Amino acid sequence: MASSVKSFAISGIDAYVVNIESDTIYGQPSVTIVGLGDAAIKEARQRLEAAINHENYDFPKMKVVINLAPGDIKKSG
C-alpha cells in the first residue's frame, strides 16, 4: 500500500485498532473501499471526493483503493 495510518473504532465497551491503507493503481478513476464497511462507509466515497475537490486538490486520475483492516470486523459510521 502507498500510505497507511492507524485509527481506532469502538464497539460497545471494546476498542480496536483499524489500519487504514490506501493505494492508487492504473484503471478507470474511482474510489473503492474494502474491509467490511457498512453503508455509511460506502457513502464516504462521495464525501471524500467532495472534500478533495473543495480544497482545490486534483483528484487522482487513477483508481484509489482504501482498505480498512482488519477485514473480519464490521466497521460503521
N, C-alpha and C positions, 0 to 999 in steps of 0.2 A: 504494500500500500504506500501511496505517496506521502500521506500525512496521517497522524494519529494523535488523539487526545483522550484523556480519561475523564469520565463523568461518573455520576452516581445516580442511582434510582432507589426509590423507597417503595416497598410493597408491604403494607400493613405496618408491622413494627420492625421489619427487616430492611436492611440497606445492602446494596450490592454494587460492585463496580461495573460500569458499562464502558467498553472501549469503543470509541467512535473512530473509524478508519475511513479514509476517502482516497480515491484514485481517479484519474482521468485516463480514458482509453479511446483509441480511434473508433469512431462509429457515429451514428446519427446523434446530433446533440440532444441530450436528455439527461434526466436525473433519475437514478434508481436507488431506492433504499431497501436494504435487505437486513434480515436478522429478527424476525418475529415482531414486527411493529404493527400496532393496531391501526384503525382508520385515521386517527388523528396524526399518527406518524407519517402515514402515506400522504396526507394532505399537506404536510410540511414542505413537500417539493415546491408547491406554488409559492409558499411564504418565503422559502429560500431564494428562489429566482427573483421574486419581487424585491426582497431586501438587497440583493446584489445589484440589481438594476437601479434601485432608488439611490444607492450610494455612488452611482456613476462608474461602477466597475464593469468591465466587459465580461459577460458570462462566457465560459469556455465554449469553443465551437467543437466540443468533443463530448463523449458520453461520460457522465460523472456517476461513479458508483460509491455509495455510502453504506458501510457495513456497521451494524450495531451488534457488538459481541458482548457476552456470549449469546449464541443463537438459540439456546434452549430455554431462555427466559423471556416471557412475553413483556414487551415494552408498551407503555401507553403514555398519552399526553404529548 
